[in-house]
Amino acid sequence: ACHGVANKVVGPAYTEVAARYAGQADAETRLAAKVKAGGQGTWGAIPMPPHTQLKDDDIRRLVKWILSGAQAQ
């Protein structure tokens, strides 16, 4: 409900996230930590809530999907 694949909703579009972190060797680790802990300020004033209920493997799978362009499977 907070992110669209190609369109900003509350947070940035997944394609924007992928573009911002493209080519960064630590992108997957950094983004997984942000998904788990939440954060504020990277994309504006609206905070992203933490997703501590998600398993680490699920977060890594989600982040890989986002960084790969968030295409339908």
Protein Blocks (a to p, Z undefined) as FASTA:
>chain_A
ZZcfklcckbccfklmmmmmgoiaklmmmmmmmmmnopehjlojbdcdddfkbcfklmmm
mmmmmmnoopaZZ
